Structures are given as C-alpha cells and as structure tokens.
Amino acid sequence: MAGLAVESTKRALYYYGPSILTQQYWEDHKRDANGKLTPGWMDRLQAAPGPHKDKSKDPHAAGRALDIVLFARNPQEKDYADRIVQVFLSLKQKLKFISVVYNLWEWNGSGSKFPHIDEEHKTHIHIEWGQTGVGSSDFASDLEDALYQEFAGGNMRSGDYAAG
C-alpha cells in the first residue's frame, strides 16, 4: 500500500496537474505477473510496483515511490514533466523527498542535481521518499496550490525548467 506522501502527491497531480495525467497511455512492453508480454493501457500515475520488479528492493513495493509517466521524446509531455519537477524542487523542504529522477538527471532531497544515466527514466518522473518522509502529507495544500498556479487557466508557459 502506498504511503501517505505518495497518495497525497498522486491526488494533487491528478486534480491540479496537467490534464494528461488523468488519461492512460498505451504500453507496448507491459508485462503480466508471469513476465509475459501483454501490451495494454496503463495509468500515467503509478504507485504500485511493476510485476517485473524485485519486491524486496523496490521502493514502490514499500509504498515510498510514485512514477509520473510523461515521455521526454514528446515535446509537450517533456514540458509538463520539466514543470512538475520544478514544482517538486520548489517545495523540497515541505515534500521531504529523497530523490526525483527524470530524463537523465536526479535531484536529491536538498535539490542538488547530478546525472542519472538510464533509459527507463526518460519515460517518467520518479519521486521517492524515505521511511520518515513517506508518512507525511502536511505538504498537500502547498503542492496543490503550486500545481494550480503552474497549470490552471491555460498556463502554457514552456521551457526546459528542469535543465538548469
């Protein structure tokens, strides 16, 4: 079961983030619990671990991580993802995450940025909390407000915010 921080972040993104997060996407490489390739529709906000993950080591299985699927190869989705990462970073003191990963970069809980080289995180933002931070949701209203300010009313600012 997902922790309180994960559920609060998921809810804030669903209701106050870009509307694309309420939609599903087609995944050609989706696998079932037996590892069999079964392409299909998937949610863009994913707290549960994938069936291919080692449940004993995966932060999703421990309820401490959320994936936000926005593809870096799609300019509009990359723009949304960059803006979401910027919102997370602006609230790092309140969110108390231990890492945010997206598009070849990782930011730790203090906001320091460093390379994170893997292809997997070009398809989604990964935000993860530690054991102490995952039980908190006292940031929820601040996150909702920040997402509303960023995405409400047709706010279509764009730019590579997460690149800086």
Backbone as JSON, one array per atom type, in Angstrom:
{
  "sequence": "MAGLAVESTKRALYYYGPSILTQQYWEDHKRDANGKLTPGWMDRLQAAPGPHKDKSKDPHAAGRALDIVLFARNPQEKDYADRIVQVFLSLKQKLKFISVVYNLWEWNGSGSKFPHIDEEHKTHIHIEWGQTGVGSSDFASDLEDALYQEFAGGNMRSGDYAAG",
  "N": [[0.83, -1.17, 0.0], [0.51, 2.21, -0.8], [2.32, 4.92, 0.67], [1.37, 7.78, 2.7], [2.48, 10.22, 1.74], [2.95, 9.55, -0.94], [0.34, 8.95, -1.88], [-0.91, 11.45, -1.43], [0.56, 13.13, -3.13], [0.03, 11.94, -5.59], [-2.75, 12.35, -5.76], [-2.84, 15.19, -5.77], [-1.49, 15.75, -8.18], [-3.22, 14.52, -10.01], [-5.59, 16.03, -9.78], [-4.76, 18.72, -9.94], [-2.59, 18.97, -11.62], [-1.31, 18.83, -15.05], [-3.88, 18.01, -17.4], [-3.44, 15.72, -18.88], [-2.49, 13.81, -17.16], [-4.65, 12.51, -16.13], [-5.33, 10.69, -17.94], [-4.84, 7.57, -19.76], [-2.07, 5.72, -21.18], [-0.72, 3.93, -24.0], [1.11, 1.01, -23.6], [3.57, -0.76, -25.06], [5.38, -2.58, -24.03], [4.41, -3.74, -21.73], [4.16, -6.02, -19.07], [2.84, -9.04, -17.68], [2.18, -10.6, -14.45], [3.61, -12.95, -14.69], [5.65, -12.32, -16.32], [5.1, -12.34, -18.97], [4.75, -10.8, -22.12], [2.32, -8.45, -22.51], [0.87, -6.2, -24.07], [-0.81, -3.09, -23.39], [-3.21, -0.68, -22.01], [-2.18, 1.81, -19.66], [-2.11, 3.55, -16.51], [-1.07, 6.95, -16.01], [-0.15, 7.85, -13.58], [1.55, 6.12, -11.29], [1.8, 4.16, -8.53], [2.08, 1.58, -7.61], [4.33, -1.27, -7.72], [5.87, -2.52, -10.72], [5.24, -5.74, -12.26], [7.61, -6.94, -12.93], [9.5, -6.16, -11.15], [11.81, -6.51, -8.36], [10.36, -7.25, -5.51], [11.32, -7.1, -2.92], [13.21, -5.12, -2.89], [12.26, -2.91, -4.19], [11.24, 0.48, -4.12], [8.62, 1.17, -4.69], [7.12, -1.06, -3.96], [7.42, -0.87, -1.27], [5.84, 1.25, -0.79], [6.84, 3.82, -1.1], [7.31, 5.36, -3.39], [6.49, 7.13, -6.42], [5.59, 7.05, -9.8], [5.42, 9.2, -12.56], [4.18, 9.26, -15.57], [5.38, 10.7, -18.3], [6.48, 11.35, -21.42], [9.75, 12.05, -22.48], [10.49, 12.26, -25.14], [8.37, 13.38, -26.4], [7.58, 16.62, -27.07], [5.58, 18.27, -25.77], [4.81, 16.71, -23.55], [7.28, 16.47, -22.29], [7.7, 19.12, -21.6], [5.62, 19.48, -19.7], [6.53, 17.64, -17.77], [9.04, 18.75, -17.06], [8.15, 21.07, -15.82], [6.66, 20.03, -13.68], [8.72, 18.77, -12.23], [10.13, 21.06, -11.51], [8.25, 22.27, -9.8], [8.22, 20.32, -7.74], [10.88, 20.6, -6.85], [10.83, 23.23, -5.93], [9.36, 22.95, -3.67], [10.83, 21.34, -2.01], [11.67, 21.35, 0.72], [9.28, 21.01, 2.09], [8.06, 18.76, 0.9], [9.89, 16.72, 1.44], [11.17, 14.66, 0.01], [13.45, 12.03, -1.0], [14.61, 11.66, -3.45], [14.3, 12.78, -6.86], [13.87, 11.73, -10.11], [14.44, 12.2, -13.54], [14.64, 12.1, -17.05], [17.47, 11.63, -17.52], [18.58, 12.92, -15.31], [19.02, 13.45, -11.78], [17.76, 14.61, -8.7], [18.59, 15.25, -5.4], [17.28, 15.21, -1.99], [18.04, 17.7, -1.03], [18.04, 19.19, -3.24], [20.22, 19.13, -4.94], [21.64, 18.53, -8.11], [22.45, 15.87, -10.31], [23.93, 13.64, -12.76], [21.9, 10.93, -13.96], [22.02, 8.12, -15.39], [20.06, 6.31, -17.31], [17.78, 4.63, -19.45], [15.19, 4.14, -18.7], [14.09, 6.17, -17.07], [13.53, 8.17, -18.84], [11.05, 8.01, -19.67], [9.41, 8.61, -17.6], [8.79, 10.56, -14.6], [10.28, 9.92, -11.52], [9.57, 9.96, -8.2], [10.68, 9.75, -4.9], [10.4, 8.82, -1.49], [11.9, 8.66, 1.78], [11.86, 6.44, 4.65], [10.99, 8.03, 6.81], [9.85, 10.38, 5.69], [7.73, 9.5, 4.06], [5.39, 9.08, 5.46], [4.11, 11.45, 5.8], [1.8, 14.1, 5.01], [1.58, 16.76, 5.16], [2.29, 18.66, 3.37], [0.46, 18.78, 1.34], [-1.55, 20.79, 0.65], [0.09, 22.92, -0.11], [1.41, 21.82, -2.32], [-0.78, 21.33, -4.01], [-1.61, 24.0, -4.42], [0.67, 25.06, -5.73], [0.79, 23.48, -8.05], [-1.67, 24.17, -9.18], [-1.23, 26.9, -9.7], [0.75, 26.61, -11.61], [-0.43, 25.14, -13.72], [-3.13, 25.83, -14.14], [-5.88, 27.51, -15.77], [-5.09, 27.55, -18.44], [-2.38, 28.04, -18.47], [0.3, 28.06, -20.29], [3.04, 28.27, -20.26], [6.32, 27.54, -21.29], [9.41, 25.74, -21.4], [12.71, 24.57, -20.69], [12.74, 23.87, -17.81], [13.71, 22.04, -15.93], [16.25, 21.63, -16.72], [18.15, 23.38, -15.8]],
  "CA": [[0.0, 0.0, 0.0], [1.3, 3.43, -0.93], [2.37, 5.78, 1.84], [0.58, 9.0, 2.69], [3.11, 11.2, 0.84], [2.73, 9.08, -2.31], [-1.08, 9.14, -2.21], [-1.2, 12.89, -1.48], [1.18, 13.66, -4.35], [-0.75, 11.38, -6.71], [-4.04, 13.06, -5.8], [-2.59, 16.58, -6.17], [-1.16, 15.75, -9.61], [-4.41, 14.14, -10.76], [-6.6, 17.09, -9.78], [-4.22, 20.07, -10.18], [-1.54, 18.93, -12.63], [-1.83, 18.85, -16.42], [-4.98, 17.06, -17.56], [-2.95, 14.47, -19.47], [-2.24, 12.85, -16.09], [-5.9, 11.78, -15.86], [-5.51, 9.78, -19.07], [-3.95, 6.42, -19.84], [-1.22, 5.64, -22.36], [-0.51, 2.57, -24.49], [2.44, 0.49, -23.3], [3.89, -1.95, -25.85], [6.25, -3.5, -23.29], [3.76, -4.1, -20.48], [4.28, -7.44, -18.76], [1.98, -9.52, -16.61], [2.88, -11.1, -13.26], [4.47, -14.06, -15.09], [6.67, -11.82, -17.21], [4.65, -12.46, -20.36], [4.47, -9.53, -22.79], [0.88, -8.24, -22.72], [0.68, -4.77, -24.28], [-2.11, -2.58, -22.96], [-3.34, 0.67, -21.48], [-1.68, 1.98, -18.29], [-2.28, 4.86, -15.91], [0.12, 7.8, -16.01], [0.3, 8.0, -12.2], [1.73, 4.74, -10.87], [2.43, 3.95, -7.23], [2.35, 0.14, -7.43], [5.49, -1.76, -8.46], [5.62, -3.36, -11.88], [5.39, -7.16, -11.95], [8.98, -7.36, -13.23], [10.39, -5.62, -10.12], [12.13, -7.28, -7.17], [9.5, -6.65, -4.49], [12.05, -6.91, -1.67], [14.1, -3.96, -3.01], [11.63, -1.82, -4.93], [10.58, 1.46, -3.25], [7.17, 1.16, -4.96], [6.55, -2.13, -3.14], [7.43, -0.38, 0.11], [4.9, 2.37, -0.71], [7.61, 5.05, -0.96], [7.65, 5.98, -4.66], [5.45, 7.4, -7.4], [6.03, 7.34, -11.16], [4.54, 10.1, -13.31], [4.6, 8.91, -16.92], [5.37, 11.77, -19.3], [7.6, 10.95, -22.28], [10.68, 13.12, -22.85], [10.58, 12.37, -26.6], [7.23, 14.18, -26.83], [7.88, 17.96, -26.54], [4.56, 18.76, -24.83], [4.91, 15.93, -22.32], [8.54, 16.85, -21.64], [7.47, 20.42, -20.98], [4.86, 19.24, -18.47], [7.41, 16.97, -16.8], [10.02, 19.73, -16.57], [7.44, 21.99, -14.93], [6.35, 19.29, -12.46], [9.98, 18.64, -11.49], [10.41, 22.37, -10.92], [7.34, 22.42, -8.65], [8.74, 19.47, -6.67], [12.11, 21.2, -6.32], [10.5, 24.46, -5.2], [8.74, 22.53, -2.4], [11.63, 20.23, -1.47], [11.68, 21.37, 2.19], [7.99, 20.52, 2.59], [7.81, 17.41, 0.38], [10.81, 15.82, 2.14], [11.54, 13.5, -0.81], [14.89, 11.74, -1.01], [15.1, 11.84, -4.81], [13.45, 12.94, -8.03], [14.64, 11.32, -11.28], [13.76, 12.37, -14.82], [15.34, 12.47, -18.27], [18.92, 11.54, -17.33], [19.01, 13.72, -14.17], [18.47, 13.14, -10.47], [17.89, 15.65, -7.69], [18.41, 14.67, -4.06], [16.36, 15.94, -1.12], [18.47, 19.09, -0.84], [17.91, 19.87, -4.54], [21.42, 19.0, -5.76], [21.39, 17.84, -9.37], [23.57, 15.11, -10.84], [23.49, 12.73, -13.83], [21.3, 9.63, -13.65], [22.02, 7.57, -16.73], [19.31, 5.11, -17.67], [16.72, 4.93, -20.41], [13.88, 3.96, -18.06], [13.55, 7.41, -16.53], [13.19, 9.13, -19.89], [9.61, 7.83, -19.89], [8.62, 9.06, -16.46], [9.39, 11.14, -13.4], [10.24, 9.04, -10.36], [9.8, 10.67, -6.94], [10.81, 8.74, -3.85], [10.55, 9.28, -0.12], [12.5, 7.74, 2.74], [10.93, 5.88, 5.64], [10.41, 9.07, 7.67], [9.06, 11.34, 4.92], [6.59, 8.91, 3.35], [4.21, 9.09, 6.3], [3.61, 12.82, 5.97], [1.08, 14.74, 3.91], [1.35, 18.15, 5.55], [2.64, 19.5, 2.21], [-0.54, 18.59, 0.28], [-2.17, 22.03, 0.18], [1.12, 23.7, -0.81], [1.61, 21.19, -3.61], [-1.98, 21.62, -4.81], [-1.55, 25.42, -4.81], [1.76, 25.25, -6.7], [0.37, 22.86, -9.32], [-2.75, 25.0, -9.71], [-0.6, 28.1, -10.26], [1.55, 26.23, -12.79], [-1.17, 24.52, -14.82], [-4.52, 26.26, -14.27], [-6.22, 28.64, -16.62], [-4.39, 27.53, -19.72], [-0.99, 28.5, -18.33], [1.07, 27.23, -21.22], [4.46, 28.61, -20.28], [7.14, 26.37, -21.6], [10.84, 25.93, -21.29], [13.39, 23.42, -20.12], [12.95, 24.27, -16.43], [14.47, 21.05, -15.18], [17.62, 21.51, -17.26], [19.04, 24.33, -15.14]],
  "C": [[0.88, 1.25, 0.0], [1.21, 4.27, 0.34], [1.57, 7.06, 1.63], [1.16, 10.06, 1.74], [2.86, 10.83, -0.62], [1.28, 9.35, -2.72], [-1.45, 10.62, -2.31], [-0.63, 13.53, -2.74], [0.41, 13.2, -5.57], [-2.07, 12.13, -6.86], [-3.87, 14.51, -6.27], [-2.29, 16.67, -7.67], [-2.39, 15.45, -10.46], [-5.38, 15.32, -10.87], [-6.07, 18.48, -10.14], [-3.09, 20.12, -11.19], [-2.13, 19.02, -14.02], [-2.85, 17.74, -16.63], [-4.55, 15.74, -18.18], [-2.73, 13.4, -18.4], [-3.48, 12.07, -15.68], [-6.17, 10.73, -16.93], [-4.57, 8.58, -18.96], [-3.1, 6.53, -21.11], [-1.05, 4.17, -22.74], [0.93, 2.15, -24.24], [2.66, -0.8, -24.07], [4.64, -3.01, -25.06], [5.69, -3.87, -21.92], [3.86, -5.62, -20.29], [3.34, -7.81, -17.63], [2.83, -10.07, -15.47], [3.83, -12.25, -13.58], [5.58, -13.62, -16.04], [6.32, -11.89, -18.68], [4.3, -11.07, -20.91], [2.97, -9.44, -23.1], [0.63, -6.74, -22.88], [-0.72, -4.32, -23.85], [-2.05, -1.17, -22.43], [-2.87, 0.72, -20.03], [-1.95, 3.4, -17.82], [-0.97, 5.64, -15.95], [0.67, 8.06, -14.61], [0.34, 6.61, -11.58], [2.48, 4.65, -9.54], [2.83, 2.49, -7.03], [3.59, -0.27, -8.22], [5.06, -2.56, -9.68], [5.86, -4.82, -11.54], [6.81, -7.68, -12.16], [9.97, -6.91, -12.14], [10.62, -6.6, -8.99], [11.41, -6.62, -6.0], [10.24, -6.38, -3.18], [12.92, -5.66, -1.7], [13.43, -2.74, -3.61], [10.93, -0.83, -4.0], [9.07, 1.57, -3.5], [6.49, 0.11, -4.09], [6.49, -1.72, -1.68], [6.49, 0.81, 0.29], [5.56, 3.73, -0.64], [7.91, 5.78, -2.26], [6.43, 6.12, -5.56], [6.12, 7.67, -8.74], [4.96, 8.17, -11.86], [4.97, 9.97, -14.77], [4.3, 10.05, -17.89], [6.63, 11.57, -20.14], [8.45, 12.13, -22.73], [10.79, 13.29, -24.36], [9.42, 13.18, -27.19], [7.4, 15.59, -26.24], [6.85, 18.49, -25.53], [4.65, 18.02, -23.49], [6.2, 16.26, -21.56], [8.4, 18.19, -20.95], [6.69, 20.27, -19.68], [5.74, 18.63, -17.39], [8.43, 17.94, -16.22], [9.36, 20.67, -15.55], [7.05, 21.3, -13.61], [7.6, 19.12, -11.61], [10.31, 19.96, -10.81], [9.52, 22.64, -9.72], [7.85, 21.58, -7.48], [9.97, 20.11, -6.02], [11.82, 22.46, -5.51], [9.88, 24.14, -3.83], [9.56, 21.46, -1.68], [11.66, 20.2, 0.06], [10.4, 20.76, 2.76], [7.7, 19.1, 2.14], [8.67, 16.35, 1.07], [11.11, 14.55, 1.35], [13.03, 13.24, -0.67], [15.47, 11.83, -2.42], [13.96, 12.04, -5.8], [14.34, 12.6, -9.22], [13.8, 11.57, -12.52], [14.77, 12.74, -15.9], [16.86, 12.66, -18.07], [19.46, 12.38, -16.17], [18.34, 13.22, -12.89], [18.74, 14.33, -9.56], [17.69, 14.99, -6.34], [17.51, 15.58, -3.22], [16.77, 17.38, -0.87], [18.42, 19.87, -2.15], [19.15, 19.81, -5.4], [21.14, 18.11, -6.96], [22.64, 17.1, -9.83], [23.05, 14.13, -11.89], [22.92, 11.42, -13.28], [21.07, 8.96, -15.0], [21.27, 6.25, -16.79], [18.18, 5.53, -18.59], [15.33, 4.91, -19.77], [13.27, 5.29, -17.61], [13.46, 8.54, -17.56], [11.69, 9.03, -20.2], [8.79, 8.35, -18.73], [9.48, 9.74, -15.4], [9.24, 10.09, -12.29], [10.51, 9.92, -9.14], [9.72, 9.65, -5.82], [11.04, 9.39, -2.49], [11.26, 8.23, 0.7], [11.45, 7.28, 3.73], [10.26, 6.97, 6.48], [9.51, 10.03, 6.9], [7.79, 10.79, 4.31], [5.3, 8.93, 4.15], [3.56, 10.45, 6.47], [2.83, 13.3, 4.75], [0.83, 16.21, 4.21], [1.72, 19.14, 4.44], [1.51, 19.58, 1.19], [-1.13, 19.9, -0.23], [-1.17, 22.92, -0.55], [1.38, 23.14, -2.2], [0.42, 21.46, -4.53], [-1.95, 23.06, -5.31], [-0.5, 25.65, -5.9], [1.39, 24.66, -8.06], [-0.75, 23.67, -9.97], [-2.17, 26.25, -10.38], [0.14, 27.78, -11.56], [0.7, 25.8, -13.97], [-2.59, 25.02, -15.03], [-4.68, 27.39, -15.28], [-5.45, 28.7, -17.92], [-2.98, 28.07, -19.65], [-0.11, 27.58, -19.17], [2.51, 27.67, -21.34], [5.25, 27.36, -20.62], [8.6, 26.74, -21.47], [11.43, 24.72, -20.58], [13.75, 23.73, -18.68], [13.85, 23.31, -15.66], [15.91, 20.94, -15.65], [18.62, 22.37, -16.49], [19.64, 23.86, -13.87]]
}
